[in-house]
Amino acid sequence: MGLLPLPSHIHYELLLQLLERQTLPALEPGSPEYLQAQQVVISLRKAWMHQKVLEESCQRTDREVDHRWSLNRPHSP
């Protein structure tokens, strides 16, 4: 089996930091927008945890994971 392409963890980290440090403080606590932004944070954390579970499963079956920074494929030498 080939490499399994997955997003680099930094993508989750950056999105979560932006939402928690800038988006949420810019919103009125308890407002509908604040609650929606909180749900986005929760969803991202869940997605990241699901990816980690998938990576652990791949590790147990000796499947290599390729953490990708973008959709661009690396160029062959």
C-alpha positions as CSV (number, residue, x, y, z in Angstrom):
1,M,0.0,0.0,0.0
2,G,1.2,3.5,-0.7
3,L,1.4,6.5,1.5
4,L,-1.9,7.8,3.0
5,P,-2.1,11.6,2.4
6,L,-3.5,13.5,5.4
7,P,-3.5,17.1,6.4
8,S,-0.5,18.3,8.5
9,H,-1.4,18.8,12.1
10,I,-0.3,22.4,11.8
11,H,-3.5,23.1,9.8
12,Y,-5.7,22.2,12.7
13,E,-3.5,24.1,15.2
14,L,-3.5,27.3,13.1
15,L,-7.3,27.3,12.6
16,L,-7.9,26.6,16.3
17,Q,-5.5,29.3,17.4
18,L,-7.2,31.8,15.1
19,L,-10.6,30.9,16.3
20,E,-9.8,30.8,20.0
21,R,-7.5,33.9,20.1
22,Q,-9.1,36.2,17.6
23,T,-12.6,35.1,16.5
24,L,-14.1,34.2,19.9
25,P,-12.8,37.3,21.7
26,A,-14.2,39.5,18.9
27,L,-17.7,38.1,19.5
28,E,-20.2,38.8,22.3
29,P,-20.2,35.8,24.7
30,G,-23.6,34.1,24.5
31,S,-24.5,35.6,21.1
32,P,-25.6,33.2,18.3
33,E,-22.4,34.0,16.4
34,Y,-20.2,33.2,19.5
35,L,-22.0,29.9,19.9
36,Q,-21.6,29.0,16.3
37,A,-17.9,29.8,16.5
38,Q,-17.6,27.6,19.6
39,Q,-19.2,24.8,17.5
40,V,-16.6,25.3,14.8
41,V,-13.9,24.9,17.4
42,I,-15.5,21.8,18.8
43,S,-15.9,20.3,15.3
44,L,-12.3,21.0,14.4
45,R,-11.1,19.4,17.6
46,K,-13.2,16.3,16.8
47,A,-11.9,16.2,13.3
48,W,-8.3,16.4,14.5
49,M,-8.9,13.6,17.0
50,H,-10.5,11.4,14.3
51,Q,-7.5,12.0,12.2
52,K,-5.2,11.0,15.0
53,V,-7.2,7.8,15.5
54,L,-6.9,7.0,11.8
55,E,-3.1,7.7,12.0
56,E,-2.8,5.3,15.0
57,S,-4.8,2.7,13.0
58,C,-2.4,3.1,10.1
59,Q,0.6,2.7,12.4
60,R,-0.7,-0.6,13.8
61,T,-1.1,-1.9,10.2
62,D,2.2,-0.6,9.0
63,R,0.6,1.9,6.6
64,E,2.6,5.1,6.2
65,V,1.0,8.5,6.6
66,D,2.1,11.4,4.5
67,H,1.3,14.7,6.2
68,R,0.6,17.2,3.5
69,W,0.9,21.0,3.7
70,S,-1.0,21.6,0.5
71,L,-2.8,19.9,-2.4
72,N,0.3,20.3,-4.5
73,R,2.2,17.1,-5.0
74,P,5.9,17.1,-4.3
75,H,8.0,17.1,-7.4
76,S,10.0,14.0,-8.2
77,P,13.8,14.6,-8.5
